[in-house]
Amino acid sequence: MSRRKLSSEEIDLWHQVVAHAERLHPGSHSHPPPLPLPKPKPAKTPQPRLEKFDLGSHAKSKPMKHDLKPALAMSLASSPVQMDEKAFRRMKRGKLRPEGKLDLHGMRVDGAHPALNRFILTAQASGKRLVLGVTGKGKDRDVPGPMPVPRGILRHHVPQWLALPPLAQAVLQVTPAHVSHGGEGAYYVYLRRSR
């Protein structure tokens, strides 16, 4: 829609209306409103220089995880060799044949401990040097709770029993057996000579 121009009659009429009109607030616009103040110029503040920053330079290091109980094979492998080095290598490769064997499969802890004591002490008394203790690998157990249950109770207890008296005086070396003699489920026990 285009705007039309006012006629001269309309302009005269408007001037008459303005002349006869009364102000609602007579003192409000008696003088013009003040001009707005100019915007203040921001003061230039020196920007701080940033130091060189490498990503992660101030990060805290991760806490170490505690391995409270290392794997049984690791602890046996880290134990020093007490016997003849050549015989030890042959034993680890399965080249030495055990002179006696104790099978603890299906036994409970309270029955396995005395049986192991009897077997080791009688084997030493009869002059045997290398015997085999078969514990089995153990069953997987899903026991809920805060304490983990290791797989194979006898597998974990037998090396501990062999390191305690009265067997500690008879045992020279304990190591996991070669695969041909039972692997992870069996131990070679190298005995001291009886005196």
VEXMIVO-846265 format. One record per residue (C-alpha): residue in one letter; chain; x, y, z. Coordinates in pm, 1 decimal. Example, Ala and Ser with C-alpha at 12.3 -4.5 7.8 and 13.67 -1.06 7.14 Angstrom:
+--------+--------+----------+----------+----------+
| residu | chaine |       xx |       yy |       zz |
+--------+--------+----------+----------+----------+
|      A |      A |   1230.0 |   -450.0 |    780.0 |
|      S |      A |   1367.0 |   -106.0 |    714.0 |
+--------+--------+----------+----------+----------+
This chain:
+--------+--------+----------+----------+----------+
| residu | chaine |       xx |       yy |       zz |
+--------+--------+----------+----------+----------+
|      M |      A |      0.0 |      0.0 |      0.0 |
|      S |      A |    150.5 |    333.4 |   -100.9 |
|      R |      A |    128.6 |    648.0 |    111.3 |
|      R |      A |    -61.5 |    940.5 |    -23.8 |
|      K |      A |     31.6 |   1299.9 |     30.9 |
|      L |      A |   -178.7 |   1518.9 |    253.9 |
|      S |      A |   -383.1 |   1789.9 |     86.8 |
|      S |      A |   -354.1 |   2155.5 |    189.4 |
|      E |      A |   -698.9 |   2144.2 |    355.6 |
|      E |      A |   -594.2 |   1847.6 |    569.3 |
|      I |      A |   -276.7 |   2024.8 |    676.3 |
|      D |      A |   -472.6 |   2335.3 |    781.6 |
|      L |      A |   -715.6 |   2119.7 |    979.3 |
|      W |      A |   -426.9 |   1949.0 |   1163.3 |
|      H |      A |   -275.5 |   2284.3 |   1265.2 |
|      Q |      A |   -611.8 |   2393.5 |   1410.0 |
|      V |      A |   -635.7 |   2071.7 |   1615.7 |
|      V |      A |   -285.8 |   2118.9 |   1752.0 |
|      A |      A |   -353.6 |   2480.7 |   1845.9 |
|      H |      A |   -665.3 |   2390.7 |   2048.8 |
|      A |      A |   -529.0 |   2075.5 |   2216.0 |
|      E |      A |   -427.7 |   2079.3 |   2584.5 |
|      R |      A |   -130.5 |   1894.6 |   2721.0 |
|      L |      A |   -190.7 |   1612.2 |   2965.9 |
|      H |      A |    131.5 |   1676.7 |   3157.3 |
|      P |      A |    211.1 |   2041.4 |   3101.1 |
|      G |      A |    557.8 |   2051.6 |   3267.7 |
|      S |      A |    700.4 |   1722.8 |   3145.6 |
|      H |      A |    845.3 |   1842.9 |   2815.2 |
|      S |      A |    910.5 |   2207.4 |   2889.3 |
|      H |      A |   1276.1 |   2163.3 |   2801.0 |
|      P |      A |   1428.8 |   1897.5 |   2579.1 |
|      P |      A |   1554.8 |   1574.0 |   2733.7 |
|      P |      A |   1926.7 |   1567.0 |   2813.7 |
|      L |      A |   2156.0 |   1423.1 |   2552.4 |
|      P |      A |   2290.2 |   1079.4 |   2632.4 |
|      L |      A |   2639.1 |   1071.1 |   2778.4 |
|      P |      A |   2911.3 |    943.2 |   2553.3 |
|      K |      A |   3021.9 |    587.1 |   2618.2 |
|      P |      A |   3325.4 |    573.2 |   2840.9 |
|      K |      A |   3637.4 |    444.2 |   2669.2 |
|      P |      A |   3762.8 |    127.5 |   2837.5 |
|      A |      A |   4094.9 |    165.9 |   3007.7 |
|      K |      A |   4354.3 |    -63.9 |   2858.7 |
|      T |      A |   4476.8 |   -303.6 |   3120.4 |
|      P |      A |   4789.0 |   -501.7 |   3041.4 |
|      Q |      A |   4697.0 |   -861.7 |   2967.5 |
|      P |      A |   4887.1 |  -1115.3 |   3175.0 |
|      R |      A |   5134.2 |  -1325.4 |   2981.2 |
|      L |      A |   5047.3 |  -1691.5 |   2984.9 |
|      E |      A |   5321.7 |  -1933.6 |   3072.4 |
|      K |      A |   5397.8 |  -2218.0 |   2837.8 |
|      F |      A |   5157.5 |  -2500.4 |   2912.5 |
|      D |      A |   5189.3 |  -2863.7 |   2819.3 |
|      L |      A |   4878.7 |  -3072.7 |   2829.5 |
|      G |      A |   4882.6 |  -3292.1 |   3137.9 |
|      S |      A |   5188.3 |  -3128.6 |   3294.3 |
|      H |      A |   5003.5 |  -3052.9 |   3618.5 |
|      A |      A |   4793.3 |  -3369.6 |   3623.7 |
|      K |      A |   4823.2 |  -3591.3 |   3925.1 |
|      S |      A |   4972.6 |  -3932.4 |   3864.3 |
|      K |      A |   4741.9 |  -4231.1 |   3884.7 |
|      P |      A |   4762.0 |  -4420.7 |   4211.8 |
|      M |      A |   4951.1 |  -4746.4 |   4192.2 |
|      K |      A |   4743.8 |  -5057.7 |   4192.3 |
|      H |      A |   4835.0 |  -5291.1 |   4471.4 |
|      D |      A |   4897.7 |  -5646.8 |   4371.5 |
|      L |      A |   4858.1 |  -5794.6 |   4715.3 |
|      K |      A |   4893.2 |  -6152.8 |   4603.7 |
|      P |      A |   5097.5 |  -6218.0 |   4289.9 |
|      A |      A |   5018.0 |  -6517.2 |   4075.4 |
|      L |      A |   5147.3 |  -6843.4 |   4220.3 |
|      A |      A |   5348.5 |  -6931.4 |   3909.0 |
|      M |      A |   5514.7 |  -6586.3 |   3921.6 |
|      S |      A |   5616.3 |  -6621.9 |   4285.4 |
|      L |      A |   5757.5 |  -6972.1 |   4228.7 |
|      A |      A |   5942.9 |  -6860.1 |   3915.7 |
|      S |      A |   6097.1 |  -6563.9 |   4099.9 |
|      S |      A |   6227.3 |  -6781.8 |   4383.3 |
|      P |      A |   6602.6 |  -6849.8 |   4354.5 |
|      V |      A |   6727.1 |  -7184.4 |   4227.2 |
|      Q |      A |   6857.2 |  -7390.6 |   4521.6 |
|      M |      A |   6945.9 |  -7707.4 |   4334.1 |
|      D |      A |   7193.8 |  -7787.8 |   4057.2 |
|      E |      A |   7129.5 |  -7552.5 |   3762.1 |
|      K |      A |   7164.2 |  -7826.1 |   3497.8 |
|      A |      A |   6928.3 |  -8060.3 |   3681.1 |
|      F |      A |   6683.0 |  -7773.8 |   3731.1 |
|      R |      A |   6670.1 |  -7699.6 |   3356.6 |
|      R |      A |   6619.0 |  -8068.5 |   3278.2 |
|      M |      A |   6344.1 |  -8090.4 |   3540.0 |
|      K |      A |   6163.7 |  -7782.0 |   3399.9 |
|      R |      A |   6170.1 |  -7934.1 |   3050.2 |
|      G |      A |   6019.9 |  -8259.2 |   3178.5 |
|      K |      A |   6335.5 |  -8462.1 |   3112.3 |
|      L |      A |   6372.7 |  -8584.1 |   3471.5 |
|      R |      A |   6129.1 |  -8858.3 |   3567.6 |
|      P |      A |   5965.3 |  -8825.6 |   3911.3 |
|      E |      A |   6039.5 |  -9115.1 |   4146.3 |
|      G |      A |   5711.0 |  -9084.0 |   4332.4 |
|      K |      A |   5369.5 |  -8931.1 |   4283.7 |
|      L |      A |   5099.9 |  -8812.4 |   4522.1 |
|      D |      A |   4757.1 |  -8744.0 |   4373.2 |
|      L |      A |   4551.3 |  -8502.8 |   4584.7 |
|      H |      A |   4252.3 |  -8485.6 |   4348.0 |
|      G |      A |   3922.9 |  -8479.9 |   4533.2 |
|      M |      A |   4082.0 |  -8439.2 |   4876.2 |
|      R |      A |   3980.6 |  -8169.2 |   5120.5 |
|      V |      A |   4231.6 |  -7936.3 |   5284.8 |
|      D |      A |   4213.3 |  -8113.3 |   5622.0 |
|      G |      A |   4296.9 |  -8448.8 |   5463.6 |
|      A |      A |   4544.4 |  -8328.6 |   5200.8 |
|      H |      A |   4786.1 |  -8160.3 |   5442.6 |
|      P |      A |   4866.1 |  -8470.8 |   5653.5 |
|      A |      A |   4883.4 |  -8685.1 |   5337.9 |
|      L |      A |   5138.2 |  -8446.2 |   5185.7 |
|      N |      A |   5344.4 |  -8444.2 |   5507.9 |
|      R |      A |   5351.1 |  -8825.3 |   5518.1 |
|      F |      A |   5436.0 |  -8858.2 |   5147.9 |
|      I |      A |   5723.3 |  -8605.6 |   5146.5 |
|      L |      A |   5884.7 |  -8730.2 |   5467.8 |
|      T |      A |   5866.6 |  -9098.9 |   5365.9 |
|      A |      A |   5998.5 |  -9016.2 |   5015.4 |
|      Q |      A |   6296.6 |  -8836.0 |   5166.8 |
|      A |      A |   6358.6 |  -9119.1 |   5413.9 |
|      S |      A |   6361.6 |  -9372.7 |   5128.2 |
|      G |      A |   6621.9 |  -9165.8 |   4936.0 |
|      K |      A |   6402.2 |  -9027.3 |   4657.1 |
|      R |      A |   6508.7 |  -8691.1 |   4509.4 |
|      L |      A |   6227.5 |  -8583.5 |   4273.5 |
|      V |      A |   5860.3 |  -8639.9 |   4350.4 |
|      L |      A |   5544.1 |  -8508.5 |   4191.9 |
|      G |      A |   5252.7 |  -8360.5 |   4382.6 |
|      V |      A |   4935.1 |  -8346.1 |   4172.1 |
|      T |      A |   4680.3 |  -8094.9 |   4300.0 |
|      G |      A |   4467.6 |  -8034.6 |   3991.8 |
|      K |      A |   4384.7 |  -7692.3 |   3853.3 |
|      G |      A |   4074.3 |  -7648.2 |   4065.4 |
|      K |      A |   3717.9 |  -7555.3 |   3981.5 |
|      D |      A |   3595.5 |  -7212.8 |   3879.9 |
|      R |      A |   3375.4 |  -7075.5 |   4153.8 |
|      D |      A |   3144.9 |  -6777.6 |   4133.3 |
|      V |      A |   3125.7 |  -6698.5 |   4500.3 |
|      P |      A |   2971.8 |  -6355.6 |   4556.5 |
|      G |      A |   3125.5 |  -6146.4 |   4825.0 |
|      P |      A |   3400.1 |  -5899.2 |   4898.4 |
|      M |      A |   3680.0 |  -6157.0 |   4928.8 |
|      P |      A |   3792.6 |  -6329.1 |   4608.0 |
|      V |      A |   3824.2 |  -6705.2 |   4626.4 |
|      P |      A |   4126.8 |  -6835.9 |   4435.8 |
|      R |      A |   4078.0 |  -7109.7 |   4181.5 |
|      G |      A |   4214.1 |  -7437.3 |   4314.8 |
|      I |      A |   4244.9 |  -7429.1 |   4692.2 |
|      L |      A |   4497.2 |  -7715.5 |   4707.3 |
|      R |      A |   4697.0 |  -7566.0 |   4422.5 |
|      H |      A |   4750.2 |  -7254.9 |   4637.5 |
|      H |      A |   4803.2 |  -7433.3 |   4968.0 |
|      V |      A |   5057.3 |  -7699.2 |   4866.5 |
|      P |      A |   5350.2 |  -7457.7 |   4799.1 |
|      Q |      A |   5277.3 |  -7285.9 |   5131.1 |
|      W |      A |   5274.3 |  -7618.1 |   5317.7 |
|      L |      A |   5602.5 |  -7718.5 |   5153.0 |
|      A |      A |   5765.7 |  -7397.6 |   5281.6 |
|      L |      A |   5655.8 |  -7460.0 |   5643.7 |
|      P |      A |   5803.0 |  -7702.7 |   5898.4 |
|      P |      A |   5836.5 |  -8002.3 |   5904.0 |
|      L |      A |   5850.7 |  -8010.4 |   5520.3 |
|      A |      A |   6075.3 |  -7703.0 |   5481.6 |
|      Q |      A |   6375.4 |  -7902.9 |   5606.5 |
|      A |      A |   6311.6 |  -8180.3 |   5349.9 |
|      V |      A |   6229.9 |  -7968.0 |   5041.0 |
|      L |      A |   6505.1 |  -7807.4 |   4833.7 |
|      Q |      A |   6305.1 |  -7671.6 |   4535.9 |
|      V |      A |   5939.8 |  -7643.4 |   4431.7 |
|      T |      A |   5838.9 |  -7555.4 |   4077.1 |
|      P |      A |   5532.1 |  -7607.1 |   3855.4 |
|      A |      A |   5546.2 |  -7930.2 |   3659.7 |
|      H |      A |   5604.2 |  -7968.8 |   3286.6 |
|      V |      A |   5294.0 |  -8022.7 |   3071.8 |
|      S |      A |   5382.8 |  -8390.0 |   3029.4 |
|      H |      A |   5356.5 |  -8433.7 |   3409.4 |
|      G |      A |   5045.2 |  -8223.8 |   3476.0 |
|      G |      A |   5140.3 |  -7863.0 |   3398.1 |
|      E |      A |   4975.4 |  -7603.1 |   3620.9 |
|      G |      A |   4794.4 |  -7869.8 |   3819.3 |
|      A |      A |   5109.1 |  -8037.1 |   3954.6 |
|      Y |      A |   5436.5 |  -7948.7 |   4127.7 |
|      Y |      A |   5784.0 |  -8093.4 |   4109.0 |
|      V |      A |   5924.9 |  -8123.6 |   4459.7 |
|      Y |      A |   6302.1 |  -8172.0 |   4464.8 |
|      L |      A |   6404.8 |  -8316.3 |   4800.5 |
|      R |      A |   6723.1 |  -8277.6 |   5001.7 |
|      R |      A |   6935.3 |  -8583.1 |   5068.9 |
|      S |      A |   6850.0 |  -8739.5 |   5401.5 |
|      R |      A |   7135.0 |  -8733.2 |   5652.7 |
+--------+--------+----------+----------+----------+
